[in-house]
Amino acid sequence: MSTEKPTSHVSLIWNIAEILRGDYKEHEYGDVILPFTVLTRLDSVLVDTKQAVLDIKATPVPSQIKELQYAKATGYPFWNTSNFTLKTLLDDADNLEQNLAYYVQAFAPAAREVMEAYNFYNVIERLDKAGLLYHVLSEFTSAKVNFHPDVVSNNQMGYIFEELIRRFSELSNETAGEHFTPREVISLMVNLLFNPEDDINRLCANGAMASLYDPGSAPAACSPSPPSTSLT
């Protein structure tokens, strides 16, 4: 598995967005492509344990016990109990919208809520009315877009998603940094948090002021003398 940033996957997904041209405005592309990217990753992670989950589903045990068994079978705190995978959904093109909605509803609550936060049912309804749903799903389930964890690590998947957000944000005339924190900034923050004495002393030298702000807490700052430079 490559450790490089998976730019090829980003390019392939970006090309899928071109399918939407004419029926969607450019700033709307992300509303379709981002949730399908997430959905494809979830499906790829769960595909190897699909039959094990279905076997558990067929057993006559309480749902609470089944949920524990599902998580053990998948190795993740989420699962999907539908008979479909994204690939097999294509076998019934006439009922694709209905079956895809059912597939999403069959996720564990935490995963389902992620998709619902994207208003995904409205997304697939609009795609279906435009005659694009089958085409888009076909592209995401093609051999070109392989999000299986053996091929794309969690770290690489993060890079893919970040790059897509950046590109779609540019189409929307938004700043990508409004949606995610760049990894270089995260690295700096971690260094400040875990090596506070050395880093803070260095940043606060010569009258400069340094502050580290987390929106969930009060900012940490040092100002040994009136600041001549501000690093926030």
C-alpha positions in Angstrom: 0.0 0.0 0.0 1.4 3.4 -1.0 2.2 5.9 1.6 2.0 8.8 -0.8 -0.9 11.2 -0.9 -3.4 9.5 -3.2 -3.8 12.2 -5.8 -4.9 9.6 -8.4 -8.0 8.8 -6.4 -8.8 12.5 -6.1 -8.4 13.0 -9.8 -10.7 10.1 -10.5 -13.4 11.4 -8.2 -13.0 14.9 -9.6 -13.7 13.5 -13.0 -16.9 11.9 -11.7 -18.1 15.3 -10.8 -18.1 16.2 -14.5 -21.1 13.9 -14.9 -23.1 16.5 -13.1 -22.3 19.3 -15.5 -25.5 20.7 -17.0 -27.9 19.4 -14.3 -25.9 20.9 -11.4 -24.1 24.2 -11.0 -20.4 23.8 -10.1 -20.9 25.0 -6.5 -23.3 22.1 -6.1 -20.9 19.3 -7.1 -19.6 18.8 -3.6 -23.2 18.2 -2.3 -23.2 15.0 -4.4 -19.6 13.9 -4.6 -18.7 14.2 -0.9 -21.5 12.0 0.5 -20.9 9.4 -2.2 -17.2 9.4 -1.3 -18.1 8.8 2.3 -20.6 6.1 1.4 -18.2 4.3 -0.9 -15.6 4.2 1.9 -18.1 2.8 4.3 -19.2 0.2 1.8 -15.6 -0.8 1.0 -14.7 -1.2 4.7 -17.7 -3.5 5.4 -17.8 -5.5 2.2 -15.5 -8.3 3.5 -17.7 -9.0 6.5 -21.1 -8.6 4.7 -22.0 -12.2 4.9 -21.1 -12.5 8.5 -23.4 -9.6 9.4 -26.2 -11.1 7.4 -25.7 -14.4 9.2 -26.0 -12.7 12.5 -29.1 -10.8 11.3 -30.8 -14.1 10.6 -30.3 -15.4 14.2 -33.2 -15.2 16.7 -31.4 -13.1 19.4 -32.3 -9.7 20.8 -31.3 -6.7 18.8 -29.0 -5.4 21.6 -27.0 -8.6 21.4 -27.0 -8.5 17.6 -25.4 -5.0 17.7 -22.5 -6.3 19.8 -22.1 -9.2 17.4 -22.2 -6.9 14.4 -19.5 -4.8 15.8 -17.4 -7.8 16.6 -17.9 -9.2 13.1 -17.0 -6.0 11.3 -14.3 -4.9 13.6 -15.8 -1.4 13.6 -18.5 0.4 15.7 -20.7 0.4 12.6 -22.3 -2.1 10.1 -24.9 -2.4 7.4 -27.7 -5.1 7.7 -29.2 -4.7 4.2 -28.7 -7.5 1.6 -27.1 -5.0 -0.7 -23.7 -3.6 -1.3 -23.2 -0.6 -3.5 -22.2 -2.8 -6.3 -25.2 -5.1 -6.2 -27.6 -2.1 -6.0 -26.8 -1.6 -9.7 -28.5 -5.0 -10.5 -31.9 -3.4 -10.1 -31.7 -0.1 -12.0 -35.4 0.5 -12.0 -35.6 0.6 -8.2 -32.2 2.1 -7.5 -33.4 5.2 -5.6 -35.6 3.2 -3.3 -33.0 0.5 -2.7 -30.2 2.9 -2.1 -32.3 4.8 0.5 -33.0 1.4 2.1 -29.3 0.6 2.1 -28.5 3.8 3.9 -31.2 3.2 6.5 -29.7 -0.2 7.2 -26.5 1.3 8.6 -25.8 1.4 12.3 -27.2 4.7 13.7 -23.8 6.6 13.9 -23.0 5.9 10.2 -26.6 6.5 9.1 -26.6 9.9 10.8 -23.5 10.9 8.9 -25.3 10.3 5.6 -28.4 11.9 6.8 -26.4 15.0 7.7 -25.6 15.3 4.0 -29.4 15.3 3.2 -28.5 12.2 1.3 -32.1 11.1 0.6 -32.7 14.4 -1.2 -29.4 14.0 -3.0 -30.3 10.6 -4.5 -33.9 11.8 -5.3 -32.5 14.7 -7.3 -30.0 12.5 -9.1 -32.7 10.0 -10.0 -34.9 12.7 -11.4 -32.0 13.9 -13.5 -31.3 10.4 -14.8 -27.8 10.5 -13.2 -28.1 8.2 -10.2 -27.1 5.0 -11.9 -24.3 6.7 -13.7 -22.8 8.3 -10.6 -23.1 5.0 -8.6 -21.6 3.1 -11.4 -18.5 5.3 -11.4 -18.1 5.1 -7.6 -18.3 1.3 -7.7 -16.0 0.8 -10.7 -12.6 -0.8 -10.3 -11.0 2.7 -10.8 -12.3 3.9 -7.4 -11.1 1.3 -4.9 -11.5 2.5 -1.3 -10.9 -0.9 0.3 -8.7 -0.4 3.4 -6.1 -2.7 1.9 -5.7 -0.2 -0.8 -6.4 3.1 0.8 -5.4 3.6 4.5 -7.3 5.8 6.9 -4.6 8.4 6.6 -4.8 8.4 2.8 -8.6 8.6 3.0 -8.3 11.7 5.1 -6.0 13.3 2.5 -8.5 12.4 -0.3 -11.4 14.0 1.6 -9.4 17.1 2.6 -8.4 17.7 -1.0 -11.9 17.2 -2.3 -13.2 19.7 0.3 -10.5 22.2 -0.8 -11.4 21.9 -4.5 -15.2 22.1 -4.0 -14.8 25.0 -1.6 -12.9 26.9 -4.3 -15.7 26.3 -6.7 -18.1 27.7 -4.1 -15.8 30.8 -3.6 -15.2 29.6 0.0 -12.0 29.2 1.9 -11.1 25.5 2.4 -9.8 26.3 5.9 -13.3 27.2 7.0 -14.1 23.5 6.7 -11.1 21.6 8.0 -7.8 22.4 9.8 -4.7 21.9 7.6 -2.5 19.1 8.8 0.5 21.4 9.1 -1.5 23.5 11.6 -2.5 20.4 13.5 1.1 19.3 13.7 2.1 22.7 15.1 -0.7 22.6 17.6 0.3 19.1 18.8 3.9 20.3 19.2 2.7 23.2 21.2 0.6 21.0 23.4 3.0 18.3 24.0 6.2 20.4 24.2 4.9 23.5 25.7 7.9 24.7 27.6 10.4 24.7 24.7 8.0 25.8 22.0 6.3 28.5 24.0 9.6 29.9 25.2 10.9 30.0 21.6 7.8 31.6 20.2 7.6 34.1 23.0 11.2 35.3 22.7 12.1 38.8 21.8 8.8 40.3 23.0 6.6 38.3 20.6 3.2 36.9 21.7 2.0 33.4 20.8 -1.4 32.0 21.4 -3.0 28.7 20.8 -6.8 28.7 20.4 -9.2 25.8 20.4 -12.8 26.9 19.8 -13.8 24.4 22.5 -11.8 25.9 25.2 -10.2 29.2 26.3 -7.1 30.3 24.4 -3.6 29.7 25.9 -1.3 32.6 25.5 2.0 34.0 26.7 3.0 37.7 26.5 6.2 38.4 28.5 6.4 41.9 27.2 4.3 44.1 24.9 4.1 42.1 21.7 5.8 43.2 18.5 4.6 40.1 16.6 1.5 38.1 16.9 1.4 34.4 16.1 -2.1 32.9 16.5 
